[in-house]
Amino acid sequence: MLISTASLTPLLCLVYLLSLQTGAVWEGSECLRIVVSADIVQRDSPLAATCTITNSSCGVGSITHASQILWQLDKVTIPRTQYTTLNRTVSQVNIPAFSQTVGVLSCVIQQGLGMPVRNGVRIRTGFPPDKPVNLTCITSWKTGPSMTCSWNPGRDPLIPTNYTLRIIRNLGKCHNQKVNAERRECLSQDSRSCTVPRDKLRLYSTGDISVFAENVLGWVESDILCIDAMDVVKMERPVILQVLGDPSNSHCLIIHWSLDISSPIECEFQYRKHHRTIWTPMFAIINKMHREQRLCPLSAGTVYHVRLRCILRGKRGFWSDWSLEQAGRTSEHPLTGIPDVWWHIEDSAQEKKMHIRLFWKELKDSKVNGRISGYRVTYRPENEANHPEITLCNTTSLSCRISIPKGNGNIHIRAYSRAGESPPTQLMVKTLYQTDMKLPPASVNVTSITEHSLQVNWISPRDAVTGYVVEWCEISGGGSGETSWKKLAADVTSCVLQENIEPMKRYSISIYPLLPNGVACPVSTEAYSKQGAPLIGPKVSGNRVWKSQVEVIWEEIPINKCQGFIRNYTIFYREKTGPAQHIVTNVSERRYTLTGLLAATDYMVQVMATTDAGGTNGSVLTLTTKKYDDGNTLAILKWLSPLLLSLPSSLLLMYFLRRRMINGHLWSKIPNPANSTLASWSPGNLLQDWYRSEGTPDSIVSSFTFLKDDMRQNSDFAVKSNQLIDDAKAVCVNSNSKSPSSGEALQLLSEGHTSGVYTTYHNLSGLDQYATVLHSKDQKVASALFLRSDCCQTLLHELTPNAKPHENCWFTVSAATDGELAQDVSLSDILGGEEEIWKTFPLLWGLVSEHKCD
């Protein structure tokens, strides 16, 4: 049966993929055959392969020559320079160094637009095994002993490699094997170790043990280890059951433990005190199955942690793992040490009492013999041996304040526990006072060792001393902190302070020499274990400002913010746009006067505090210098003061000399209406008085026109004598229109109007207050002439207290002709019920009142 090439293509592809996975040669329709020396080669070694054309009529075309073959490695074409055409059907490729871990080498023939013909093989690279080293074997002693051997295989070969543990029994001598010696093998599962079970293990018999490593690229064997399985025994971890204090001996612990082995063994016990890290070893040989061990000597009443490990006697094999730790406490014993005591005498206002602050140290562990329950302070007067001790203080702390009578007596300080009290520390009251003796002032020197330690050195005084007390405490802004102290022997003149020492904290250190009859005056100094820059800078303020000088003051930095000794202050100042200048001042000064400044100029001032570790800037102060100094202003005031003092007297003199003129300008004289000629005027003899007068007046009052307020009524209102006014020819000016001026009124009269001109009345400054009617004596009166008064003085609101001759009972006006008497005009016609308005005119209202009386 014939099968077309197109139908074979999917099948050939499937066969090709399978060949790549298995590494077998693929013969695509028996077209190409590829041959390599091995499908696993050593890394970076040369590789040669050949490709043979087995069928020239494969695919859609024909394969005519081997030069058409292309070589590819992982589908990347290999350069043709590495090709060699052996004949027309065989092509060879040479790869100088094959470095891929896994690679696919293929030979391909392109067929135009058709499917290429391809054949390939999968090649792996690796290394031959390295020689195993560090071969060790351990026999685990359990219910069923077994031996486990481990080794270091070295470099990873990258290809499958077998590691086999071989045990060959010898003739009691290493490397002395029979030809057919007993052999046991163990195939490793992880290439690093292998465990030989009990049934394949011979105890108390030597053997040669080695590791054999092998793969397709080579094999190698480790060095031979000649051992007996019992020589490499490692026992199980012991178990501590209980740790108890020995009731018969307060310095021992009894340890109960277990380990399942009957052979003689050796064990190492280790113990340490609670909160300590250093272990103390103790070895013991165990010959019996009962596991009990006593640890001695230990401190009484102290907690210890215990652990142990074991090995076969003679130290054969390996030590077991350490057991888990267990804690136990030794039995307590009466205290043997005495407290180390220091004191401060405090000032007392009472003459018969003295106050003492006592300090003491904890007893050393070797003298405690248990747990301290507390401290007791008692007092007994001197020379009173039978007097019972008075308990002054019973506390668990390390200090106490007591009050005792001044004079001679003894103070006792004891520590106590459940097992009893310690021997007392006795202080004689008369030896507690300070004497006048002191160390030389410059005899103390302090240097920093680390951030948490200081070394103090001093010079011993010439007087005999019984010891020294070195006292130190932190200095903060709120006072001194906790006091620490150390008592030293008389021959010691230096010590290292490590308790409560922190960096960038200031400490006060004092040296107290102890004398047989008291305590010498201390010598004190201050020190830092490490200095730093101040946390804050100085706060600046301007005290006084002049034209070219400024006094600057600044606040001292609190001690807890200094972090070091302030060595100097640096003052920086500059104009807002100018360069900065600086001045360094002494540390003892906190004010400075800046000179050479410009007048009326803004300056910025800042102060930096500097320690040995650096400086920190403070706040910025902005100030302005004055334009003139205070001295210049005082000089000007000195010259101006006489003038300023003479000015008031000059003004006062001028006033007295020119007071009438000044009063006339300041306070105008107002005429009294009571002295007016109208006060003596009577309408009955108006014409007679006029004609009899020596000097004929230029004008005479012939009538009055009364103007009504335009705000009360919308209609105009005017009243005048019938003899002077012709109603038919009257000219009326409406109150809603603008009031005519005097010039407008005269113009109306000049045009032939013989009637009166009526205008509205406004009682305001600058306007006419009331109107009078005048005409000339020598002139023939054709019509009444109405003129308005130019007086700006407002009418008085009260009647004058002077005589009132003007209050006549009737009021008349002139007749139409010069020879006729004026007829009476009734005031009731004039009032018209508007009395409130008329009351604002005192003179006219007087006439109205008189008329009403009649």
Secondary structure, 3 states (H helix, E strand, C coil): CCCCHHHHHHHHHHHHHHHHHHCCCCCHHHCEEEEECCCEEECCEEEEEEEEECCCCCCCCCCCCHHHEEEEECCEECCHHHEEEEECCEEEEEEEEECCCEEEEEEEECCCCCCCEEEEEEEEEECCCCCCEEEEEEEEECCCCEEEEEEECCCCCCCCCEEEEEEEECCCCCCCCCCCCCEEEEECCCCCEEEECHHHCCCCCEEEEEEEEEECCEEEECCCEEEEHHHHEEECCCEEEEEEECCCCCCCEEEEEECCCCCCEEEEEEEEECCCCCCEEEEEEECCCCCEEEECCCCCCCEEEEEEEEEECCCECECCCCCCCEEEECCCCCCCCCCCEEEEEECCCCCCEEEEEEEECCCCHHHHCCCEEEEEEEEEECCCCCCCCEEEEEECCCEEEEEEECCCEEEEEEEEECCEECCCEEEEHHHCCEEEEECCCCCEEEEEEECCEEEEEECCCCCCCCEEEEEEEEEECCEEEEEEEEEECCCCCEEEECCCCCCCCEEEEEEEEEECCEEEECEEEEECCCCCCCCCCCCEEEEEECCCCEEEEECCCCHHHHCCCCCEEEEEEEECCCCCEEEEEECCCCEEEECCCCCCCEEEEEEEEEECCEEEEEEEEEEECCCCCHHHHHHHHHHHHHHHHHHHHHHHHHHHHCHHHHHHHHCCCCCCHHHCHHHHCCHHHHHHHHHHCCCCCCEEEEECCEECCCCCCCCCCEECCCCCCCHHHCECCCCCCCCCCHHHHHHHHHCCCCCCECCCCCCCCCCCCCEEEEEECCCCCCCCEEEECCCCCCCCCCCCCCCCCCCCCCCECCCCCCCCCCCECCHHHHHCCCHHHHCCCHHHHHHHHHHHHC
